Amino acid sequence: MTAISTRVILSAMFSFLLAFGANAQETISRTLFVNVDVFDSENAVVIENANVLVEGNLIAKVSTDPIEPDGAVVLDGQGRTLIPGLIDGHNHIMLPTSPLALAYNLHWTYTGALVTREAERMLMRGFTTLRDAGGPSYGIAKAIDEGIVPGPRIFSSGHWIGQTSGHFDFRLYNDTHHRQRSERTVFEREWSFIADGVSEVRAATREVLRLGATQVKISLGGGNSTPYDPLDTTHYSPEEIRAAVEAAEDWNTYVIVHAYTDESVIRSLEGGVKSIDHGNMIFEEETIRAIRDAGAILNPQFLIFTPDEAMLAAGDPATIEKGAPLRENVGHYVELIKKYDLPIAFGVDLFGAPELMAMQNLEFERRGRWWSGAEVLQQATFNTAKLVEMSGPRNPYQQGPLGVIEAGAYADLILVDGDPVEDINLLVDPEANFLIIMKDGVIYKNTLGD
């Protein structure tokens, strides 16, 4: 019996005992959504007055003609909008608190409990899939897939890989290098590998893949959240970058880079990188054209670089000061992306505290300042699905595509009370506006009758 089958049976038993109460986890072998407007994420248009049949964990049929129930449980959307499950392509589920707390003050089992709680919260915010952008998410991904705990599908990047003095070097100022001591902090063991030189980078990449990563994350420049790596610096030589890319390609997958500046982005593209994350200090049009011409996917974030007072209040003052250049360039950066009509993915990059991670859906409001509701929805579904699916055979989810509502796709569906194409801010309040949340054919939330 497969893990999916086991979960379906156990979930159905649990649902029966709770008499299918609102918000109880429900599993039904056949579900028919009728009278819904379906968001076609590939073409960024709405199909009006449609019906969607789910069988098991996959979508069986989408049609504007009536579909016979044949024993399916019928859910009448009453003209509401059915969208694909949301995908966060730059998520830090493994950082539910600060890196320093993880390294020095918390037991790893406590951290695991925080992560488990956060996984369910993300699912209830409508995120049915996420790409973890660094951290030991191998275990929570497995637990979710086996139905042990609820949460999104996780494409795990595993340990970050970065150079000495780089963005992933989270040592305190007076900590010696790990080569000079026998013991390492839990953060150095489980979250981040410091690797210098071609041989070390190649070995670290192979180790991350051995542990179960679906893609690999390296850093090519300074970061906002670490104190000893100026934002303007460029990290890793072309040879080191190529070592990581080749090792990943040998496993038929790809490399993500943390990169802000024109120089770091160009260097990563020359090394064969296919996922450019951040890019907030891109000033030159040539860089955007290079991303387009290389067939790479740009995965920017906007909420964290256009923070409101609540976010600033929850942040570290030193980090806020360091990140000023990233915030100052947002308008120009958006202009460049839009000028070249560059498709972008959807990522949030929130971490460090539950209060910050709970702001995940505010990313929709920020993007809605520059893009239409249809464009933002496409970014958070179809575009980001293409991003995570670059992991090829390392992709654990091979039964169908993600991020679309079409026959054969995974049954990740959200019934929205309203039309997010017209008002993208409906997605900012999932508790009020998401009536049904289905992931993998399982209904985790149903307040349709309330």
Protein Blocks (a to p, Z undefined) as FASTA:
>chain_A
ZZklmmmmmmmmmmmmnoopghiacddfbdcdehiacddfknopacehiadddehjbcfb
dcfbdcdfklpacddekhpacddddddfbdcfklmbcfklmmmmpcfklmmmmmmmmmmm
mmmnopabdcdebdjfklmmmmmmnomagcdddddebjadddehiaklcbdfklccfklp
fbdcfklmmmoccdedjklmmmmmmmmmmnopabdcddfbdcfkbcklcfkbcehifklm
mmmmmmmmmnopacddddfbfmlmmmmmmnopabdghjlmcfbfklmmmmmmnopacddd
fklmmccfklmmmpcfklmmmmmmmmmmmmmmmmmmmmnopacdddekighiaklmmmmm
mmmmmmmmmmcfklmmmmmmmmmmmmmmmnmmmlmblkbcehiacehiacdddddedjfk
lmmmlmmmmmlmmmbdceehiafbdcklZZ
